[in-house]
Amino acid sequence: MSWLDPQWFTLEALSAEWRRKDIRQWLIGLVTTSIVLALLCQPETIHMALYIDSVGIDVALAVLELQLLVGLTLFYQQSLAMLRGEYDSGGLLSVLMRKTGSLCRYLREAMRGSFRE
């Protein structure tokens, strides 16, 4: 049925078209269009709008989540490497970290009853 056919605008034809329509894909398209139009209003975000328009909002969000995960993983690894280096350095923070670790270890042993006579 063509779009200009007057039979298309009947209530039955419109309700049948609405039942056939995939609502999830329609909503994703609507969200993508509104975000792209909002980003096109600012000159600084035009490149992001073109990227979202080319790949779609779901793929763009998946790539953004992946970048966030990689960034957090790198931050965690660098923080852990810094703490390990400080732990081995012998400075004041190293002594504090060692004392805290041994205190936790002794408290755990005391709760288990290892120090009873």
Long-range contacts (C-beta under 8 A, 24 or more apart in sequence): 28-56, 28-57, 28-58, 31-57, 32-56, 32-57
